[in-house]
Amino acid sequence: MMANHRELLRKVSIFAALSDKELDVLAAGTVERSFEKDALIVGAEDPGDALFIIGAGKVKVVLYGESGREVILSVLKEGDFFGEMSLLDNQPRSANVRAIEPTRALVLSRDAFHQVLRGGPQMAIPILAELSRRLRRADESIGNLALLDVYGRVARFLLDLGKHDGVQREDGLEIRERPTQQHIAAMVGTSRETVSRALNEFQRRGLIEMDGKYILLKPGFEVEGAGQD
């Protein structure tokens, strides 16, 4: 079992440079947990005493408004991790994490994490690089909310999804796992009805095709000029 945990840890970007011995120390400090679809894995303001590494499944990092409105900050899948900020600053969780589908995760204790971190600086650089990457992504999301209209934000979301999970075809970029309109709305900060209008408008203008579970982004589909005519 520990060997399996070590191999999963090896796939995580911030642990890639560690030796087998250091990975074994980390693996010894992990436990495996399973979560059903829609289960709350961590809640905002919970004590931040562990790092979670996704072994299988998919989760969303979310905030909830006073009215219950959901705002999705990011979606994480196999090989991704969350909770590193609380391990470093000893502060409570800053957001909720909920399983989108049945999910299996390794839970790494703070003590094991700190034990390896104290062993040398080789782990500090990848951790800082990952934190920087996430801050850049947060800055980009804030900029999109401030500078793009709703149609532009929907277009940006589809382009980013296609870039990370899409399949290139001769006639465009195919997103095979089509997100729900409610999911898109929560990602871009608008209503499901507005997302529906945006998708219909993109389709009317020949920028996308929607059929069943996939969306095809046609050549020329871009954020610029995505707003309403």
VOBA-1610 file (N, C-alpha, C; in pm, whole numbers, padded with zeros to 5 digits, always signed):
BEGIN
Met+00082-00120+00000Met+00000+00000+00000Met+00086+00126+00000Met+00193+00127+00087Met+00278+00245+00094Met+00348+00270-00039Ala+00382+00162-00112Ala+00446+00179-00243Ala+00353+00250-00339Asn+00224+00216-00335Asn+00126+00283-00421Asn+00115+00431-00385His+00116+00459-00255His+00109+00598-00211His+00232+00675-00257Arg+00349+00610-00250Arg+00472+00676-00292Arg+00468+00710-00441Glu+00416+00618-00523Glu+00411+00643-00667Glu+00314+00756-00701Leu+00205+00765-00626Leu+00113+00877-00648Leu+00178+01007-00607Leu+00247+01008-00494Leu+00317+01129-00450Leu+00420+01173-00551Arg+00486+01077-00616Arg+00590+01109-00714Arg+00533+01187-00833Lys+00404+01168-00862Lys+00341+01235-00975Lys+00301+01379-00945Val+00306+01416-00817Val+00267+01552-00776Val+00383+01647-00799Ser+00354+01760-00862Ser+00461+01851-00906Ser+00554+01893-00793Ile+00500+01923-00675Ile+00586+01976-00569Ile+00672+01868-00504Phe+00643+01741-00532Phe+00722+01632-00474Phe+00812+01563-00576Ala+00811+01608-00700Ala+00879+01536-00809Ala+01029+01525-00787Ala+01091+01622-00718Ala+01236+01621-00700Ala+01281+01545-00577Leu+01190+01489-00500Leu+01227+01421-00378Leu+01285+01283-00405Ser+01371+01238-00316Ser+01430+01105-00326Ser+01328+01000-00281Asp+01357+00872-00311Asp+01269+00765-00266Asp+01256+00765-00114Lys+01366+00793-00044Lys+01363+00795+00102Lys+01269+00904+00152Glu+01277+01022+00092Glu+01190+01133+00134Glu+01045+01103+00100Leu+01023+01041-00016Leu+00887+01004-00054Leu+00830+00901+00043Asp+00916+00809+00090Asp+00871+00710+00187Asp+00828+00775+00318Val+00900+00881+00357Val+00862+00955+00478Val+00723+01016+00460Leu+00702+01075+00344Leu+00571+01134+00315Leu+00464+01026+00311Ala+00493+00917+00240Ala+00394+00810+00225Ala+00354+00753+00360Ala+00449+00744+00452Ala+00419+00692+00586Ala+00325+00785+00663Gly+00321+00910+00623Gly+00234+01007+00690Gly+00103+01029+00620Thr+00066+00941+00526Thr-00059+00956+00453Thr-00161+00848+00492Val-00286+00883+00478Val-00394+00785+00486Val-00482+00805+00362Glu-00546+00698+00318Glu-00631+00706+00200Glu-00776+00719+00243Arg-00847+00813+00178Arg-00988+00833+00210Arg-01069+00837+00081Ser-01193+00792+00090Ser-01283+00794-00025Ser-01402+00883+00005Phe-01452+00951-00098Phe-01563+01044-00082Phe-01666+01018-00192Glu-01792+01016-00155Glu-01898+00998-00253Glu-01921+01128-00330Lys-01988+01117-00442Lys-02023+01236-00520Lys-02101+01335-00433Asp-02065+01462-00443Asp-02126+01575-00370Asp-02085+01582-00223Ala-01999+01492-00177Ala-01954+01497-00038Ala-01867+01619-00014Leu-01881+01682+00102Leu-01795+01794+00140Leu-01666+01737+00197Ile-01554+01763+00131Ile-01425+01709+00174Ile-01365+01796+00283Val-01360+01926+00259Val-01322+02022+00364Val-01413+02142+00354Gly-01436+02206+00467Gly-01519+02325+00469Gly-01438+02449+00500Ala-01482+02562+00449Ala-01416+02688+00481Ala-01415+02707+00632Glu-01304+02752+00685Glu-01281+02775+00828Glu-01250+02647+00904Asp-01248+02530+00838Asp-01201+02408+00905Asp-01052+02422+00938Pro-01004+02353+01041Pro-00860+02356+01069Pro-00781+02304+00949Gly-00673+02372+00916Gly-00591+02331+00802Gly-00475+02245+00847Asp-00502+02117+00869Asp-00398+02030+00925Asp-00354+01919+00832Ala-00392+01926+00703Ala-00355+01819+00611Ala-00359+01867+00467Leu-00277+01804+00384Leu-00274+01826+00240Leu-00345+01709+00174Phe-00429+01737+00074Phe-00504+01634+00003Phe-00448+01618-00138Ile-00419+01494-00178Ile-00372+01464-00313Ile-00475+01373-00378Ile-00528+01413-00492Ile-00635+01338-00557Ile-00577+01220-00633Gly-00617+01099-00593Gly-00572+00979-00662Gly-00665+00938-00774Ala-00793+00967-00760Ala-00893+00938-00862Ala-01015+01025-00835Gly-01083+01065-00942Gly-01202+01148-00926Gly-01178+01294-00958Lys-01269+01378-00913Lys-01264+01521-00946Lys-01335+01599-00836Val-01279+01716-00801Val-01338+01799-00696Val-01347+01944-00744Lys-01430+02021-00676Lys-01438+02164-00706Lys-01410+02242-00578Val-01338+02353-00594Val-01309+02445-00484Val-01410+02558-00495Val-01492+02577-00392Val-01606+02667-00405Val-01619+02759-00284Leu-01684+02872-00309Leu-01731+02963-00204Leu-01883+02974-00218Tyr-01950+03000-00108Tyr-02096+03016-00108Tyr-02132+03154-00058Gly-02220+03222-00133Gly-02269+03352-00091Gly-02377+03337+00014Glu-02420+03451+00070Glu-02523+03448+00175Glu-02653+03387+00125Ser-02681+03403-00003Ser-02804+03348-00060Ser-02788+03201-00099Gly-02667+03146-00078Gly-02641+03008-00118Gly-02584+02994-00257Arg-02565+03106-00326Arg-02509+03100-00460Arg-02366+03046-00456Glu-02338+02957-00548Glu-02209+02889-00553Glu-02117+02957-00654Val-01994+02984-00612Val-01892+03037-00701Val-01776+02937-00702Ile-01749+02879-00819Ile-01643+02779-00830Ile-01511+02849-00860Leu-01413+02829-00774Leu-01282+02890-00792Leu-01194+02806-00885Ser-01203+02674-00873Ser-01124+02586-00960Ser-01180+02445-00951Val-01144+02365-01051Val-01178+02223-01055Val-01047+02145-01059Leu-01032+02046-00971Leu-00909+01969-00960Leu-00938+01822-00987Lys-00840+01753-01046Lys-00858+01612-01080Lys-00734+01532-01041Glu-00727+01407-01088Glu-00621+01315-01049Glu-00482+01379-01063Gly-00402+01367-00957Gly-00268+01424-00956Gly-00261+01565-00902Asp-00376+01634-00892Asp-00379+01768-00834Asp-00386+01758-00682Phe-00364+01869-00616Phe-00366+01870-00470Phe-00424+02001-00420Phe-00465+02000-00294Phe-00514+02123-00231Phe-00488+02116-00082Gly-00487+02233-00019Gly-00463+02241+00125Gly-00323+02283+00164Glu-00237+02312+00063Glu-00098+02343+00095Glu-00084+02476+00170Met-00173+02572+00145Met-00162+02701+00211Met-00177+02687+00363Ser-00274+02607+00405Ser-00297+02591+00549Ser-00181+02518+00617Leu-00113+02430+00543Leu+00003+02362+00600Leu+00117+02459+00626Leu+00124+02564+00545Leu+00235+02659+00557Leu+00207+02771+00656Asp+00081+02818+00662Asp+00054+02935+00747Asp-00029+02903+00872Asn-00068+02775+00889Asn-00143+02732+01008Asn-00277+02804+01022Gln-00331+02856+00914Gln-00460+02923+00917Gln-00571+02826+00875Pro-00697+02858+00908Pro-00808+02772+00866Pro-00821+02767+00714Arg-00899+02672+00666Arg-00924+02660+00522Arg-00991+02788+00470Ser-00955+02827+00349Ser-01008+02951+00292Ser-01127+02926+00200Ala-01157+02799+00169Ala-01268+02769+00078Ala-01319+02628+00107Asn-01432+02595+00047Asn-01489+02461+00057Asn-01439+02377-00060Val-01422+02248-00038Val-01387+02155-00145Val-01490+02043-00143Arg-01556+02021-00257Arg-01663+01922-00266Arg-01638+01829-00384Ala-01668+01701-00366Ala-01646+01602-00471Ala-01749+01619-00582Ile-01701+01630-00707Ile-01790+01635-00823Ile-01834+01495-00862Glu-01748+01398-00838Glu-01774+01258-00866Glu-01706+01175-00757Pro-01734+01044-00748Pro-01665+00963-00647Pro-01515+00985-00654Thr-01455+01014-00540Thr-01316+01060-00536Thr-01238+00984-00429Arg-01114+00951-00465Arg-01022+00889-00371Arg-00903+00984-00354Ala-00861+01006-00230Ala-00754+01102-00204Ala-00660+01050-00096Leu-00533+01089-00109Leu-00437+01068-00002Leu-00437+01193+00086Val-00442+01172+00216Val-00440+01283+00311Val-00305+01281+00381Leu-00227+01385+00359Leu-00091+01396+00413Leu-00091+01486+00535Ser-00040+01435+00647Ser-00042+01512+00771Ser+00058+01626+00768Arg+00031+01729+00847Arg+00123+01843+00857Arg+00259+01799+00910Asp+00262+01708+01007Asp+00389+01665+01066Asp+00481+01601+00961Ala+00425+01512+00877Ala+00505+01447+00774Ala+00553+01549+00671Phe+00467+01643+00636Phe+00503+01747+00540Phe+00617+01832+00593His+00608+01874+00719His+00712+01958+00779His+00842+01881+00797Gln+00832+01752+00823Gln+00953+01671+00841Gln+01039+01672+00716Val+00976+01656+00600Val+01050+01659+00474Val+01094+01802+00443Leu+01010+01900+00470Leu+01043+02039+00440Leu+01166+02084+00518Arg+01181+02036+00642Arg+01296+02073+00723Arg+01424+02004+00678Gly+01410+01902+00594Gly+01527+01826+00551Gly+01615+01899+00452Gly+01564+02003+00388Gly+01646+02076+00292Gly+01560+02167+00206Pro+01625+02256+00131Pro+01551+02356+00052Pro+01497+02303-00081Gln+01526+02177-00117Gln+01492+02130-00250Gln+01340+02128-00274Met+01262+02122-00166Met+01118+02119-00183Met+01056+02258-00180Ala+01129+02356-00127Ala+01073+02490-00114Ala+01047+02555-00249Ile+01139+02537-00345Ile+01125+02602-00476Ile+01002+02554-00551Pro+00979+02422-00565Pro+00856+02380-00634Pro+00728+02422-00563Ile+00730+02429-00430Ile+00612+02476-00357Ile+00585+02622-00389Leu+00691+02704-00386Leu+00675+02845-00419Leu+00630+02864-00563Ala+00683+02781-00654Ala+00643+02789-00794Ala+00495+02757-00811Glu+00449+02656-00740Glu+00307+02619-00748Glu+00218+02727-00689Leu+00257+02784-00577Leu+00180+02892-00518Leu+00175+03012-00612Ser+00288+03042-00678Ser+00292+03152-00773Ser+00198+03126-00890Arg+00198+03002-00940Arg+00110+02967-01052Arg-00036+02987-01013Arg-00072+02945-00893Arg-00211+02959-00850Arg-00249+03105-00828Leu-00155+03185-00780Leu-00182+03328-00765Leu-00201+03394-00901Arg-00120+03355-00999Arg-00136+03410-01134Arg-00273+03375-01191Arg-00316+03249-01166Arg-00447+03207-01216Arg-00559+03284-01147Ala-00542+03311-01017Ala-00642+03391-00945Ala-00647+03533-00999Asp-00529+03591-01027Asp-00524+03725-01085Asp-00594+03729-01221Glu-00574+03624-01300Glu-00637+03618-01432Glu-00789+03610-01419Ser-00836+03531-01322Ser-00980+03519-01301Ser-01040+03653-01258Ile-00971+03722-01168Ile-01018+03854-01123Ile-01020+03951-01240Gly-00915+03946-01323Gly-00911+04033-01439Gly-01023+04005-01537Asn-01054+03877-01558Asn-01164+03841-01648Asn-01297+03896-01597Leu-01320+03885-01465Leu-01444+03936-01408Leu-01455+04087-01425Ala-01341+04156-01413Ala-01342+04302-01419Ala-01347+04356-01562Leu-01282+04285-01657Leu-01259+04342-01789Leu-01345+04282-01901Leu-01395+04161-01882Leu-01472+04096-01987Leu-01621+04100-01955Asp-01705+04115-02061Asp-01848+04100-02038Asp-01880+03952-02018Val-02005+03922-01988Val-02042+03785-01954Val-02013+03690-02071Tyr-02045+03733-02193Tyr-02020+03647-02308Tyr-01870+03621-02323Gly-01790+03722-02296Gly-01645+03705-02302Gly-01596+03607-02197Arg-01655+03612-02077Arg-01614+03520-01971Arg-01651+03376-02005Val-01769+03356-02063Val-01808+03222-02106Val-01713+03171-02213Ala-01679+03259-02308Ala-01586+03221-02415Ala-01450+03186-02357Arg-01402+03264-02263Arg-01272+03237-02200Arg-01274+03103-02128Phe-01383+03074-02058Phe-01394+02945-01988Phe-01387+02829-02088Leu-01461+02839-02198Leu-01461+02731-02297Leu-01322+02714-02359Leu-01255+02824-02388Leu-01122+02816-02447Leu-01023+02752-02350Asp-01029+02790-02224Asp-00939+02731-02124Asp-00968+02582-02107Leu-01097+02546-02104Leu-01135+02405-02092Leu-01085+02325-02212Gly-01100+02383-02331Gly-01051+02316-02451Gly-00900+02300-02451Lys-00830+02400-02402Lys-00684+02395-02397Lys-00635+02282-02306His-00701+02263-02192His-00654+02165-02094His-00711+02026-02117Asp-00836+02017-02163Asp-00901+01886-02173Asp-00954+01855-02313Gly-00935+01945-02408Gly-00992+01924-02540Gly-00908+01835-02630Val-00971+01792-02740Val-00906+01710-02841Val-00912+01785-02974Gln-00797+01806-03037Gln-00792+01880-03162Gln-00843+01794-03277Arg-00938+01850-03355Arg-00988+01785-03475Arg-00963+01876-03593Glu-00983+01825-03714Glu-00963+01907-03833Glu-01059+02024-03837Asp-01180+02004-03781Asp-01281+02109-03787Asp-01295+02188-03657Gly-01198+02171-03565Gly-01203+02251-03443Gly-01151+02176-03322Leu-01178+02232-03204Leu-01131+02176-03078Leu-01250+02118-03003Glu-01246+01988-02978Glu-01361+01920-02919Glu-01346+01906-02767Ile-01447+01954-02695Ile-01457+01933-02550Ile-01553+01816-02532Arg-01500+01701-02494Arg-01581+01579-02492Arg-01669+01567-02369Glu-01624+01622-02257Glu-01705+01620-02135Glu-01768+01758-02119Arg-01885+01773-02177Arg-01952+01902-02179Arg-01999+01940-02038Pro-01955+02053-01984Pro-02000+02095-01851Pro-02144+02141-01855Thr-02213+02130-01743Thr-02350+02179-01738Thr-02350+02332-01742Gln-02464+02387-01782Gln-02475+02532-01785Gln-02463+02592-01645Gln-02512+02519-01544Gln-02501+02568-01406Gln-02355+02571-01362His-02278+02469-01405His-02136+02466-01370His-02063+02585-01435Ile-02091+02611-01561Ile-02028+02725-01629Ile-02065+02854-01559Ala-02192+02867-01522Ala-02239+02989-01454Ala-02163+03011-01324Ala-02142+02903-01248Ala-02070+02915-01121Ala-01923+02949-01143Met-01867+02908-01256Met-01727+02938-01285Met-01705+03083-01328Val-01804+03141-01398Val-01782+03275-01456Val-01861+03383-01384Gly-01936+03348-01280Gly-02005+03448-01201Gly-02128+03507-01267Thr-02218+03421-01316Thr-02341+03469-01378Thr-02451+03366-01354Ser-02564+03382-01422Ser-02676+03290-01405Ser-02675+03183-01513Arg-02745+03072-01486Arg-02755+02965-01586Arg-02826+03015-01711Glu-02926+03102-01693Glu-03001+03152-01809Glu-02911+03235-01901Thr-02822+03314-01841Thr-02730+03394-01923Thr-02632+03305-01998Val-02583+03199-01933Val-02495+03104-02001Val-02567+03041-02119Ser-02693+03004-02099Ser-02772+02944-02208Ser-02782+03039-02326Arg-02807+03167-02298Arg-02816+03265-02407Arg-02682+03280-02478Ala-02573+03280-02403Ala-02440+03295-02463Ala-02409+03177-02554Leu-02434+03055-02506Leu-02406+02936-02587Leu-02490+02934-02713Asn-02616+02970-02699Asn-02704+02974-02817Asn-02656+03078-02918Glu-02608+03191-02867Glu-02557+03296-02956Glu-02430+03251-03027Phe-02339+03187-02953Phe-02218+03134-03017Phe-02252+03033-03125Gln-02351+02949-03096Gln-02391+02848-03194Gln-02457+02913-03315Arg-02540+03014-03293Arg-02605+03084-03403Arg-02503+03148-03496Arg-02395+03198-03439Arg-02292+03264-03519Arg-02191+03167-03579Gly-02214+03039-03558Gly-02127+02938-03617Gly-01992+02924-03549Leu-01983+02969-03422Leu-01856+02965-03350Leu-01837+02833-03276Ile-01948+02769-03239Ile-01941+02641-03170Ile-02049+02549-03226Glu-02031+02419-03201Glu-02134+02320-03226Glu-02156+02243-03097Met-02282+02215-03065Met-02315+02137-02945Met-02399+02018-02987Asp-02357+01900-02945Asp-02429+01779-02980Asp-02408+01677-02868Gly-02516+01643-02798Gly-02503+01546-02690Gly-02413+01598-02580Lys-02307+01523-02552Lys-02219+01557-02441Lys-02097+01639-02482Tyr-02083+01672-02609Tyr-01961+01744-02648Tyr-01993+01883-02702Ile-01891+01970-02696Ile-01895+02102-02758Ile-01775+02110-02852Leu-01796+02156-02972Leu-01688+02176-03068Leu-01664+02325-03085Leu-01542+02370-03050Leu-01504+02510-03071Leu-01448+02521-03212Lys-01515+02598-03295Lys-01477+02609-03436Lys-01355+02701-03450Pro-01278+02683-03559Pro-01165+02774-03585Pro-01214+02919-03588Gly-01142+03006-03521Gly-01182+03147-03515Gly-01256+03183-03390Phe-01296+03082-03310Phe-01362+03112-03183Phe-01259+03169-03086Glu-01287+03289-03034Glu-01192+03354-02944Glu-01266+03449-02853Val-01193+03500-02753Val-01256+03589-02656Val-01288+03724-02718Glu-01194+03777-02797Glu-01217+03908-02858Glu-01340+03903-02945Gly-01429+03999-02924Gly-01549+04005-03006Gly-01655+03905-02964Ala-01639+03844-02844Ala-01735+03742-02802Ala-01863+03802-02747Gly-01862+03930-02717Gly-01980+03991-02657Gly-02095+04002-02754Gln-02210+04045-02702Gln-02329+04054-02785Gln-02311+04158-02894Asp-02375+04131-03008Asp-02376+04229-03117Asp-02464+04347-03083
//
